Amino acid sequence: MRGAFTRLCAVVCIGGLLLGASQAQTPAAPDPGFRVVYNNVFTPPPLPATVQVDQSYLEFSPGVCSGFHVHGGPGIETVLSGEIVVQTQATATTPATSKTYKAGEAYIYPAGDVHNFCNMTTLPATYVSAFLLLDGAELVTPVK
């Protein structure tokens, strides 16, 4: 079931990115060094569970990190320009990791993956994200 849900997430997220281009833009309030330029949330056609797809276009200023957090559902984030470093926290079964993603590369992860996004360069970075959230799930929950 989990494999089918993950494949469904990938299909819906990619399709949602394509469909979202025609949706109205609803930018979030600006935050110093971090700005959501575009956000789109929609309910896809009937699926095995009630879900929403949440899409965002984000800009990261040089030297800015998101802070460690988790998402309420699986997602995919694709770097459009610059570089983003994804740091993950260690779990009982996996070590902490840090990997740099460049323009055109994507980071795919399951819900509950504790991670931090950073722009460690001197240039701005942008990326798009798409998340499949079960009804009532939070998009982002900070982790201390």
C-alpha positions as CSV (number, residue, x, y, z in Angstrom):
1,M,0.0,0.0,0.0
2,R,2.8,2.4,0.9
3,G,4.5,1.9,-2.5
4,A,1.3,2.6,-4.3
5,F,0.7,5.7,-2.3
6,T,4.3,6.9,-3.0
7,R,3.8,6.4,-6.8
8,L,0.4,8.1,-6.6
9,C,2.1,11.0,-4.8
10,A,4.6,11.4,-7.6
11,V,2.0,11.3,-10.3
12,V,-0.3,13.8,-8.5
13,C,2.6,16.1,-7.5
14,I,3.9,16.3,-11.0
15,G,0.4,16.7,-12.5
16,G,-0.4,19.3,-9.9
17,L,2.7,21.3,-10.8
18,L,1.5,21.4,-14.4
19,L,-2.1,22.1,-13.5
20,G,-1.1,24.7,-10.9
21,A,0.4,27.0,-13.5
22,S,-3.2,28.0,-14.5
23,Q,-4.3,28.6,-10.9
24,A,-4.5,32.0,-9.2
25,Q,-1.3,33.0,-7.3
26,T,-1.6,33.5,-3.5
27,P,1.8,34.5,-2.2
28,A,2.5,34.3,1.5
29,A,3.6,37.2,3.6
30,P,7.3,38.0,3.0
31,D,9.8,36.8,5.6
32,P,13.4,38.2,5.7
33,G,15.6,36.0,3.5
34,F,12.8,33.5,2.7
35,R,9.8,34.2,0.6
36,V,7.1,31.9,-0.8
37,V,6.4,33.5,-4.2
38,Y,3.6,31.2,-5.3
39,N,1.4,28.8,-3.4
40,N,-1.4,26.7,-4.8
41,V,-3.6,24.2,-2.9
42,F,-6.2,22.0,-4.6
43,T,-8.1,18.8,-4.1
44,P,-7.2,16.2,-6.8
45,P,-9.8,13.9,-8.4
46,P,-11.0,11.0,-6.1
47,L,-8.2,9.0,-4.5
48,P,-8.2,6.2,-2.0
49,A,-8.1,8.9,0.8
50,T,-9.1,12.5,1.1
51,V,-6.0,14.5,0.2
52,Q,-4.9,17.9,-0.9
53,V,-1.9,18.8,-3.1
54,D,0.0,21.8,-1.7
55,Q,2.4,23.5,-4.2
56,S,4.8,26.4,-3.6
57,Y,7.5,28.4,-5.4
58,L,10.1,29.5,-2.9
59,E,13.1,31.9,-3.0
60,F,16.0,31.5,-0.6
61,S,18.4,34.4,-0.1
62,P,22.1,33.6,0.3
63,G,23.0,32.1,3.7
64,V,19.4,31.4,4.7
65,C,18.1,28.1,6.2
66,S,14.5,26.9,6.7
67,G,15.2,25.4,10.1
68,F,14.6,21.7,10.8
69,H,11.0,20.7,10.1
70,V,8.7,17.9,8.9
71,H,5.9,17.8,6.5
72,G,2.5,16.1,7.0
73,G,2.8,14.1,3.8
74,P,5.3,12.9,1.1
75,G,6.6,15.5,-1.2
76,I,9.0,16.5,-4.0
77,E,11.0,19.7,-4.2
78,T,12.8,20.6,-7.4
79,V,15.6,23.2,-7.5
80,L,15.1,25.8,-10.3
81,S,18.1,28.0,-9.8
82,G,21.1,28.1,-7.5
83,E,21.9,25.3,-5.0
84,I,20.0,24.0,-2.0
85,V,21.7,21.9,0.7
86,V,19.3,19.4,2.3
87,Q,20.3,18.3,5.8
88,T,18.5,15.4,7.4
89,Q,18.5,14.4,11.1
90,A,19.6,11.0,12.2
91,T,17.0,8.4,13.1
92,A,17.3,5.1,15.0
93,T,18.0,3.3,11.7
94,T,19.7,6.0,9.4
95,P,22.6,8.4,9.9
96,A,22.3,12.2,9.5
97,T,23.0,13.3,5.9
98,S,23.8,16.5,4.0
99,K,23.5,16.7,0.2
100,T,23.6,19.6,-2.3
101,Y,21.0,19.8,-5.0
102,K,21.6,22.0,-8.0
103,A,19.2,23.4,-10.6
104,G,17.1,20.7,-12.2
105,E,17.6,18.2,-9.4
106,A,14.8,17.0,-7.1
107,Y,14.6,15.9,-3.5
108,I,11.9,13.3,-2.7
109,Y,11.1,12.2,0.8
110,P,8.4,10.6,2.9
111,A,6.3,12.3,5.6
112,G,8.1,12.6,8.9
113,D,11.6,13.0,7.4
114,V,13.2,15.7,9.6
115,H,15.2,18.0,7.4
116,N,16.6,21.5,6.9
117,F,16.9,23.4,3.6
118,C,19.8,25.9,3.3
119,N,21.2,28.2,0.6
120,M,24.9,28.2,1.6
121,T,26.0,30.2,-1.5
122,T,26.3,33.9,-2.2
123,L,23.5,33.8,-4.8
124,P,19.7,33.5,-4.5
125,A,18.2,30.0,-5.0
126,T,14.6,29.1,-6.0
127,Y,12.7,25.8,-6.0
128,V,9.2,24.4,-6.3
129,S,7.6,22.0,-4.0
130,A,4.5,19.8,-4.1
131,F,3.1,17.8,-1.2
132,L,0.4,15.3,-0.9
133,L,-1.4,15.9,2.4
134,L,-4.0,13.6,4.0
135,D,-7.0,15.5,5.2
136,G,-6.1,17.5,8.3
137,A,-2.3,17.1,8.0
138,E,-0.1,20.1,8.6
139,L,2.1,21.2,5.7
140,V,5.1,22.2,7.9
141,T,5.8,21.5,11.5
142,P,9.0,23.0,13.0
143,V,11.3,20.6,14.9
144,K,13.5,21.9,17.7
